[in-house]
Each structure stands twice: as C-alpha cells, then as structure tokens.
C-alpha cells in the first residue's frame, strides 16, 4: 500500500499492462452475467450524462487510455483522501496489526474526503433501450426513479419484490 513497485516514480509498465489486461477481461466478461449486464445497461440509459451511469469498472476505452502517471496520481490521491477503516478479527494483538497502517499514514499529509450527498435528477422523459443476443432466458430491467422523501419506502420495497426484484 505504501511502497508499491515503482519505476521512475510511476507504476511499472509491465505491472500496468498486466492489470490493464485483467481489467479489460473483467469488463468484457460482464456480458456473460446477463442480470448484471442488463442492470448496468439500464443505469447507463436511465442516468445518461450523470455519474450514476458510469459502470463499476469503467469502459474498455477508459481503461485502455490510462497511463502509468494517471494511475500513480490516483493512488497518491487515494492515500491522501480516502476514509480508512481497518477491521481486525482474531486473537492477536490489534495494536500490532494497526501499527504499520498508523505509521504509513503518519508520513502522508492527509485531508480525508467527506462524501457529499448527491441527488439523482431525471428529466422525466421515458427512455427505452433494447439489445438482442442469443440467450436461453431473456432479462428485463425496469428502471424507475423515485425519491425516498416522497414515497413510502416499505411500500416501494414491496412493489420491487412483486416485480421480481428479489432473490425469489
């Protein structure tokens, strides 16, 4: 975490290429989990132009465009701003487990990030999307935007279950 393998002050080229390959494979493999893929596509369509539309691992294009300097800068920003919580379970000395983290972060000028509550804003227009592919069973996702301030949350959760939004 505090002393990764760097070359000329940035992550090593061979490490970058290997991790890039793995991440691109993960992004490409998402289509094999049809439920996850359908939900991600729904969020892209429903939240187009907003941060909510960005997929967990980004896109193949955004990953391919990353440079070692970009990733190194992101790592350094994470060390400075991340809210860190360490959970330790076991019968050893918790102070001994925490000590390397305390020491490592002590050497960094930290300004932890405070999350900002954001609201999803939708234009109110209906957005439809359809993709066809050879599958044994189709997946349908309904994306509905609501405000917990305006709705009865337990009733909304029940409606979600009635439309199949649960494990059963």
C-alpha positions as CSV (number, residue, x, y, z in Angstrom):
1,X,0.0,0.0,0.0
2,X,2.7,2.5,1.0
3,X,5.6,1.2,-1.1
4,X,4.5,-0.3,-4.4
5,X,6.9,-1.3,-7.1
6,X,7.5,2.0,-9.0
7,X,9.8,2.8,-11.9
8,X,10.9,6.4,-12.4
9,X,8.2,7.5,-9.9
10,X,5.3,5.7,-11.6
11,X,3.9,2.2,-11.6
12,X,6.0,-0.2,-13.7
13,X,5.0,-0.7,-17.3
14,X,4.8,-4.5,-17.1
15,X,2.5,-4.3,-14.0
16,X,0.3,-1.7,-15.7
17,X,-0.1,-3.9,-18.8
18,X,-0.9,-7.0,-16.8
19,X,-3.5,-5.2,-14.6
20,X,-5.0,-3.4,-17.7
21,X,-5.4,-6.8,-19.4
22,X,-7.1,-8.3,-16.4
23,X,-9.4,-5.3,-16.0
24,X,-10.4,-5.3,-19.7
25,X,-11.1,-9.0,-19.4
26,X,-13.4,-8.3,-16.4
27,X,-15.2,-5.6,-18.3
28,X,-15.7,-7.9,-21.3
29,X,-16.8,-10.8,-19.1
30,X,-19.6,-8.7,-17.6
31,X,-21.8,-9.6,-20.6
32,X,-21.7,-13.2,-19.5
33,X,-23.7,-12.3,-16.4
34,X,-26.9,-11.2,-18.1
35,X,-28.6,-9.9,-14.9
36,X,-25.6,-7.7,-14.0
37,X,-25.2,-6.6,-17.6
38,X,-28.9,-5.7,-18.0
39,X,-28.9,-3.7,-14.8
40,X,-25.7,-1.8,-15.8
41,X,-27.2,-1.0,-19.2
42,X,-30.4,0.2,-17.6
43,X,-28.4,2.6,-15.3
44,X,-26.4,3.9,-18.3
45,X,-29.7,4.6,-20.2
46,X,-31.6,5.9,-17.2
47,X,-28.8,8.1,-15.8
48,X,-27.2,9.2,-19.1
49,X,-24.8,12.1,-18.6
50,X,-24.6,11.6,-14.8
51,X,-22.1,9.9,-12.5
52,X,-24.6,7.2,-11.7
53,X,-24.3,6.0,-15.3
54,X,-20.6,5.0,-15.0
55,X,-20.1,1.3,-14.7
56,X,-18.2,-0.1,-11.7
57,X,-15.0,-0.9,-13.8
58,X,-15.5,1.9,-16.3
59,X,-15.3,1.1,-20.0
60,X,-12.7,-0.8,-22.1
61,X,-11.8,2.6,-23.7
62,X,-11.3,4.4,-20.4
63,X,-9.1,1.6,-19.1
64,X,-7.1,1.4,-22.3
65,X,-6.5,5.2,-22.2
66,X,-5.0,5.1,-18.6
67,X,-1.3,5.9,-18.3
68,X,1.1,4.9,-15.5
69,X,1.1,8.6,-14.5
70,X,-2.7,8.7,-14.3
71,X,-2.8,5.6,-12.1
72,X,0.1,6.7,-9.9
73,X,-1.7,10.1,-9.3
74,X,-4.9,8.3,-8.4
75,X,-3.1,6.1,-5.9
76,X,-1.4,9.1,-4.3
77,X,-4.8,10.9,-4.1
78,X,-6.3,7.8,-2.5
79,X,-3.6,7.8,0.2
80,X,-4.3,11.5,0.9
81,X,-8.1,11.5,0.8
82,X,-9.5,8.0,1.5
83,X,-11.5,7.4,4.6
84,X,-9.7,4.4,6.1
85,X,-11.3,1.9,8.3
86,X,-9.5,-1.2,9.4
87,X,-11.4,-4.2,10.7
88,X,-9.4,-6.8,12.5
89,X,-10.8,-10.1,13.9
90,X,-8.6,-12.6,15.7
91,X,-6.9,-13.3,18.9
92,X,-3.7,-11.5,18.2
93,X,-2.7,-8.0,19.3
94,X,-4.8,-5.5,17.4
95,X,-2.2,-2.7,18.1
96,X,0.4,-4.8,16.3
97,X,-1.9,-5.1,13.3
98,X,-2.7,-1.4,13.3
99,X,0.8,-0.1,13.8
100,X,2.1,-0.4,10.1
101,X,-1.0,1.4,8.9
102,X,-0.7,4.2,11.5
103,X,3.0,4.6,10.7
104,X,2.4,4.6,6.9
105,X,-0.4,7.2,7.1
106,X,1.5,9.3,9.5
107,X,4.1,10.1,6.8
108,X,1.3,11.4,4.4
109,X,-0.3,14.8,4.7
110,X,-3.9,13.7,4.8
111,X,-7.1,15.5,4.1
112,X,-9.8,12.8,4.2
113,X,-12.6,13.2,1.7
114,X,-16.1,13.8,3.1
115,X,-18.8,12.3,0.9
116,X,-21.3,14.8,-0.4
117,X,-24.9,13.8,-0.6
118,X,-26.0,13.9,-4.3
119,X,-29.4,13.8,-5.8
120,X,-30.2,12.0,-9.0
121,X,-32.0,14.3,-11.3
122,X,-34.1,12.9,-14.1
123,X,-35.6,14.8,-17.0
124,X,-38.9,13.0,-16.6
125,X,-38.8,11.6,-20.1
126,X,-39.2,7.9,-20.8
127,X,-36.1,6.2,-22.1
128,X,-36.3,2.8,-23.8
129,X,-33.4,0.5,-24.7
130,X,-33.3,-2.9,-26.2
131,X,-30.4,-5.3,-27.0
132,X,-30.8,-8.6,-28.7
133,X,-28.4,-11.5,-28.2
134,X,-28.6,-15.3,-28.2
135,X,-29.6,-16.3,-24.7
136,X,-31.5,-19.2,-23.1
137,X,-33.6,-16.8,-20.9
138,X,-34.1,-13.1,-21.5
139,X,-33.7,-10.4,-18.8
140,X,-35.9,-7.4,-18.4
141,X,-35.0,-4.5,-16.2
142,X,-37.4,-1.7,-15.3
143,X,-35.6,1.4,-14.1
144,X,-37.8,3.7,-12.0
145,X,-36.5,6.8,-10.3
146,X,-38.2,8.0,-7.2
147,X,-37.4,10.0,-4.1
148,X,-37.5,8.4,-0.7
149,X,-38.7,11.8,0.6
150,X,-41.8,11.5,-1.4
151,X,-42.7,7.8,-1.2
152,X,-43.4,5.2,1.4
153,X,-40.2,3.2,1.3
154,X,-41.6,-0.1,2.7
155,X,-44.3,0.0,0.1
156,X,-41.8,0.7,-2.6
157,X,-39.7,-2.3,-1.5
158,X,-42.8,-4.5,-1.6
159,X,-43.6,-3.3,-5.1
160,X,-39.9,-4.0,-6.1
161,X,-40.4,-7.6,-4.8
162,X,-43.7,-8.0,-6.7
163,X,-41.9,-7.1,-9.9
164,X,-39.2,-9.7,-9.3
165,X,-36.5,-7.5,-7.7
166,X,-35.7,-10.1,-5.0
167,X,-33.9,-13.5,-4.9
168,X,-37.2,-15.3,-5.1
